[in-house]
Amino acid sequence: MRVLVTGAAGFLGSNLANKLDADGHSVVAADALLAGDFTNLIQFPGDFLTLASPDDIDSMIALGPFDTIFHQASITGVVGPNGEDQSDPHRMMRINVETFRRLLDWAVTTKARIIWASSCSIYGRGPVPMKESQPPDPLNIYAFSKLTMERMAARYAPKLAHPIVGLRYSNVYGPGENHKGRLASMIHQLAKQMRAGKRPRIFTPGEQKRDFVYIDDAVQANLKAMTSQTGGTFNAGAGQSWSFNQVVAELNRVLKTNLAPDYFDNPYSFTQDWTQTDQTLARSVLGYAPQYDLAKGIDAYHASGQLGILL
């Protein structure tokens, strides 16, 4: 197929673009390079499209049409790579939501299949395990932008030629995330501290739990969505959860260190205390089955040579 990956210099986008190319697809990797990193695509042999801005749909239209569009691009958090505030509601909604609207209008006319990145942040502090059918509880503007995109996708679904699939990623980690700085996974950030000989800093008491999903599983979910006969929004997580204390223990194991956590009070009001996704729907509809638990994922990350490494 001829496919487009937006946000292709980012963490998930670059891993997906490289995998699609390896699978024999003709891939155009699009990115404005305002948040992504070119080093993630050094091994990518396909076409790279430099966007004029994060909302530059016109440049993508000029290179189209495409059979499938993987829309991974968005402003991904409320704290920037250098600690700057990215929580401007207007900017977040314009770039995340209104760019998606134009992309969907384009897909209607070209009959492209759309697979796009949502987020488990939509669940907020909702009950666990988190199911697609439960009421949303977005705690910040980023989560609200994703919820708005989900509702927009549902409205466009009858007009599209193929089922549209949104993937609610949980906490993705793995090679290719280093450029994200403070937005990188806790696994990568803690490993970086520990490689420097520092005690890993985690929120008191360290028993907050996260559904950590390894990058290969997140990519797998996208590949499964390519052939789905049913549209909707589906969880793309590990289906399990682990505490920050368990993360530190696994990192001590692979790094061969013995560093006790350095606990501090959580200063943020919008964080989730426990995330764990229910994978029943994704398994039955998409055939998605996560392959990595925390130990196996950290082992794979460590074997890549990128765990906690400043590249």
C-alpha positions in Angstrom: 0.0 0.0 0.0 0.9 3.7 -0.3 0.8 5.0 3.2 1.3 8.3 5.0 2.6 8.6 8.6 2.1 12.0 10.3 4.4 12.8 13.2 6.9 10.5 11.6 10.0 11.8 13.3 8.4 11.3 16.7 8.6 8.3 18.9 5.7 6.2 17.8 5.6 7.6 14.3 9.2 6.8 13.5 8.9 3.2 14.8 5.7 2.8 12.7 7.2 4.3 9.6 10.3 2.1 9.8 8.1 -1.1 10.3 5.8 -0.2 7.4 8.7 0.3 5.1 10.3 -3.0 6.3 7.0 -4.7 5.5 7.2 -3.5 1.9 4.8 -0.6 1.8 5.5 2.7 0.0 5.8 5.1 3.0 5.7 8.9 3.1 6.9 10.2 6.5 5.6 13.6 7.3 6.8 15.9 10.1 7.4 19.6 10.8 10.4 18.7 12.9 9.3 21.1 15.7 9.1 18.3 18.3 10.3 15.1 16.5 13.9 14.2 15.9 15.5 13.5 12.5 17.8 10.8 14.1 14.7 8.6 14.5 14.6 8.4 10.7 18.2 8.0 9.7 17.6 4.4 8.7 14.3 5.1 7.0 14.8 4.9 3.2 11.4 6.2 2.2 10.1 9.7 1.3 10.3 12.4 4.0 7.9 15.3 3.7 8.9 18.4 5.7 5.7 20.2 6.7 5.6 24.0 6.9 3.8 23.8 10.2 2.0 21.2 12.4 -1.3 22.0 10.6 0.1 21.8 7.1 -2.4 19.5 5.4 -1.9 21.1 2.0 1.6 19.7 1.6 0.3 16.2 2.3 -2.5 16.6 -0.1 0.0 17.6 -2.8 1.7 14.3 -2.4 -1.5 12.2 -2.1 -3.6 10.3 -2.4 -2.8 7.5 0.0 -4.4 4.1 0.7 -3.9 4.5 4.5 -3.1 7.4 6.7 -1.6 6.8 10.1 -2.2 10.1 12.0 0.2 10.0 14.9 1.0 13.8 15.1 -0.3 16.0 17.9 0.8 18.1 20.8 1.3 15.3 23.2 1.4 16.8 26.7 1.0 19.8 28.9 4.7 20.0 29.9 7.2 20.6 27.1 10.6 18.9 26.6 12.4 21.7 28.5 9.7 22.2 31.1 7.8 24.9 29.3 4.1 25.2 29.6 2.2 23.8 26.6 -1.2 23.8 28.1 -2.6 26.8 26.0 -6.1 25.5 25.4 -6.5 27.3 22.1 -3.2 26.1 20.6 -3.8 22.5 21.8 -7.3 22.4 20.3 -6.4 24.1 17.0 -3.5 21.9 16.2 -4.8 18.6 17.5 -8.5 18.9 16.7 -8.8 21.2 13.7 -5.9 19.6 11.8 -7.7 16.3 12.3 -10.9 17.8 10.9 -9.1 18.8 7.6 -7.5 15.4 7.4 -10.8 13.6 7.7 -12.4 15.9 5.0 -9.5 14.9 2.7 -9.9 11.2 3.5 -13.6 11.4 2.6 -12.8 12.6 -0.9 -9.8 10.2 -1.5 -11.4 7.2 0.2 -8.3 6.7 2.4 -8.3 4.5 5.5 -7.6 6.4 8.7 -5.8 5.0 11.8 -5.1 7.6 14.4 -3.7 8.2 17.9 -6.0 8.7 20.8 -5.0 8.4 24.4 -5.9 6.6 27.7 -5.6 9.9 29.4 -9.3 10.2 28.4 -10.1 7.9 31.3 -8.7 10.2 33.9 -9.2 8.8 37.3 -12.0 6.5 36.1 -12.4 2.9 37.4 -9.9 0.2 36.6 -9.6 -1.8 34.4 -10.4 0.9 32.0 -13.0 0.0 29.3 -13.8 1.8 26.1 -17.5 2.0 27.2 -17.0 3.8 30.5 -17.6 7.6 30.8 -14.7 9.8 30.0 -12.9 11.8 32.7 -10.3 14.1 31.0 -8.1 15.9 33.5 -6.3 18.3 31.2 -6.7 20.0 27.8 -4.6 17.3 26.0 -7.0 14.6 27.2 -10.0 16.8 26.2 -8.6 17.3 22.7 -8.3 13.6 22.2 -11.9 13.1 23.4 -13.1 15.8 21.0 -11.2 14.0 18.2 -12.9 10.7 19.1 -16.3 12.2 18.9 -15.4 13.8 15.5 -14.1 10.5 14.2 -17.5 8.9 15.1 -19.4 11.6 13.2 -17.2 11.2 10.1 -17.3 7.4 10.2 -20.5 7.0 8.0 -18.9 9.2 5.3 -15.6 7.3 5.1 -14.9 4.4 2.7 -13.2 2.3 5.4 -13.7 1.8 9.1 -11.8 4.5 11.0 -9.8 3.2 14.0 -8.6 5.3 16.9 -6.1 3.7 19.4 -6.0 4.7 23.0 -2.4 4.3 23.8 -1.4 3.9 27.5 2.1 4.7 28.7 4.3 3.8 25.6 8.0 3.3 26.1 11.0 2.0 24.1 13.7 3.1 21.6 13.2 6.4 19.8 11.7 8.4 22.7 14.8 10.2 24.0 14.1 13.4 22.1 10.9 13.9 24.1 12.8 15.1 27.2 10.4 15.5 30.1 7.7 13.9 28.0 9.6 10.7 27.6 8.4 7.7 29.5 9.1 7.4 33.2 11.0 4.2 32.4 13.4 6.1 30.2 13.7 9.1 32.6 14.4 6.9 35.6 16.9 4.9 33.7 18.7 8.1 32.7 18.9 9.1 36.4 20.2 5.7 37.5 22.8 5.6 34.8 24.1 8.8 36.2 24.4 7.2 39.6 21.4 9.1 41.0 18.6 7.7 43.1 15.5 7.5 40.9 13.0 10.2 41.8 9.4 9.0 42.0 6.2 10.2 43.7 5.5 9.1 47.3 4.9 6.3 48.0 5.8 4.7 44.7 2.8 2.5 44.5 1.0 4.6 41.8 0.4 2.1 38.9 0.7 2.5 35.2 -0.2 0.4 32.2 3.3 0.5 30.5 3.1 -0.7 26.9 6.2 -1.5 24.9 6.6 0.3 21.6 6.5 -2.9 19.5 3.0 -3.7 20.9 1.8 -0.1 20.0 3.1 -0.6 16.5 1.4 -4.0 16.4 -2.0 -2.4 17.2 -1.6 0.0 14.2 -0.8 -2.9 11.9 -3.8 -4.8 13.1 -6.0 -1.8 12.5 -5.0 -1.7 8.8 -7.2 -4.6 8.0 -10.0 -4.1 10.6 -13.5 -4.5 9.2 -14.9 -2.6 12.2 -14.3 1.0 13.2 -14.2 2.6 16.6 -11.8 3.5 19.4 -9.8 0.7 21.1 -7.4 0.4 24.0 -3.8 -0.2 22.9 -2.0 -1.0 26.2 -0.4 -3.9 28.0 -3.6 -4.9 29.8 -1.6 -5.0 33.0 -0.2 -2.4 35.4 3.0 -2.0 37.4 3.9 0.4 40.2 6.8 2.9 40.0 8.5 0.9 42.7 8.4 -2.2 40.4 9.8 -0.1 37.5 12.8 0.9 39.7 13.3 -2.7 40.7 13.4 -3.9 37.1 15.7 -1.1 36.1 18.1 -2.0 39.0 18.0 -5.5 37.6 19.0 -4.7 34.0 21.4 -1.9 34.8 23.0 -3.9 37.6 22.6 -1.1 40.1 21.2 -1.0 43.6 19.6 2.5 43.9 16.7 3.1 46.3 13.9 5.4 45.2 14.1 9.1 46.2 10.5 9.8 47.0 8.8 13.3 46.7 5.3 14.6 46.8 3.4 14.7 43.5 3.1 18.5 42.6 0.5 17.9 39.8 -3.2 17.9 40.1 -3.9 16.2 36.8 -2.0 12.9 37.1 -3.7 9.5 37.2 -3.1 7.3 40.2 -3.7 4.0 38.5 -4.1 3.1 34.8 -4.8 -0.4 33.5 -6.5 -1.0 30.2 -9.0 -3.7 29.4 -7.9 -5.4 26.2 -11.1 -7.5 25.6 -12.5 -5.3 22.8 -9.2 -4.7 21.0 -8.4 -8.4 21.1 -11.8 -9.5 19.8 -12.2 -6.8 17.1 -8.6 -6.1 16.0 -6.9 -9.3 17.0 -4.5 -7.2 19.1 -2.6 -9.2 21.7 0.2 -7.4 23.6 3.4 -9.5 23.8 5.4 -7.6 26.4 5.1 -7.4 30.1 7.2 -4.9 32.1 10.2 -7.2 32.5 10.3 -8.4 28.9 9.8 -4.8 27.6 12.6 -3.4 29.7 14.9 -6.3 28.6 14.1 -5.4 25.0 14.7 -1.7 25.6 18.0 -2.4 27.3 19.1 -4.7 24.5 18.5 -1.9 22.0 21.2 0.2 23.7 18.9 3.2 24.1 17.5 2.7 27.6 18.4 5.8 29.6 21.0 6.9 27.1 21.3 10.5 26.0 21.8 10.2 22.3 
